[in-house]
Amino acid sequence: YHRKMSSLTKSFWKWTSQERPSWRNDIKEAAIIFTVFGMAGSTSMAIIRPTLKLLIGLDGPFLDSPITYIVSTILIASPAYAITIFSIGTLAGRHIFFANMAKKVLG
């Protein structure tokens, strides 16, 4: 079992780390990358909002909320988005592209 899992891990890592064509030149790459961006944004916000409600009791529409909610959301959103985009991008087979994107998000 361990050898099989190790082989599967190596195969996955080879697949997700391979060089890909630019999304500007390949419609399939563009579709995959835009899908990952959409999934990562939605997922990170779906995690952040309930977390803020649980931790500091703030909830509601973003623009009509207290300043603490807005600031907290912004401060937590960048790291959460970077982790989410890195994870989903790697699972989508685009590790190199999204690892670089996560670094840019985090500064």
ChimeraX attribute file (.defattr): number of C-alpha atoms within 10 A of each C-alpha:
attribute: neighborCount
match mode: 1-to-1
recipient: residues
	/A:1	6
	/A:2	7
	/A:3	8
	/A:4	9
	/A:5	10
	/A:6	11
	/A:7	12
	/A:8	12
	/A:9	12
	/A:10	12
	/A:11	12
	/A:12	14
	/A:13	15
	/A:14	12
	/A:15	15
	/A:16	19
	/A:17	15
	/A:18	11
	/A:19	12
	/A:20	13
	/A:21	11
	/A:22	12
	/A:23	14
	/A:24	9
	/A:25	9
	/A:26	11
	/A:27	12
	/A:28	13
	/A:29	16
	/A:30	15
	/A:31	12
	/A:32	16
	/A:33	18
	/A:34	13
	/A:35	14
	/A:36	23
	/A:37	18
	/A:38	12
	/A:39	15
	/A:40	22
	/A:41	16
	/A:42	13
	/A:43	16
	/A:44	20
	/A:45	16
	/A:46	11
	/A:47	14
	/A:48	18
	/A:49	19
	/A:50	13
	/A:51	16
	/A:52	16
	/A:53	13
	/A:54	11
	/A:55	8
	/A:56	11
	/A:57	10
	/A:58	17
	/A:59	15
	/A:60	11
	/A:61	9
	/A:62	12
	/A:63	9
	/A:64	9
	/A:65	12
	/A:66	13
	/A:67	11
	/A:68	11
	/A:69	22
	/A:70	15
	/A:71	11
	/A:72	15
	/A:73	17
	/A:74	12
	/A:75	11
	/A:76	16
	/A:77	18
	/A:78	16
	/A:79	16
	/A:80	20
	/A:81	23
	/A:82	22
	/A:83	20
	/A:84	23
	/A:85	26
	/A:86	24
	/A:87	18
	/A:88	19
	/A:89	26
	/A:90	21
	/A:91	14
	/A:92	16
	/A:93	19
	/A:94	23
	/A:95	22
	/A:96	16
	/A:97	18
	/A:98	24
	/A:99	18
	/A:100	12
	/A:101	16
	/A:102	21
	/A:103	13
	/A:104	10
	/A:105	14
	/A:106	12
	/A:107	7
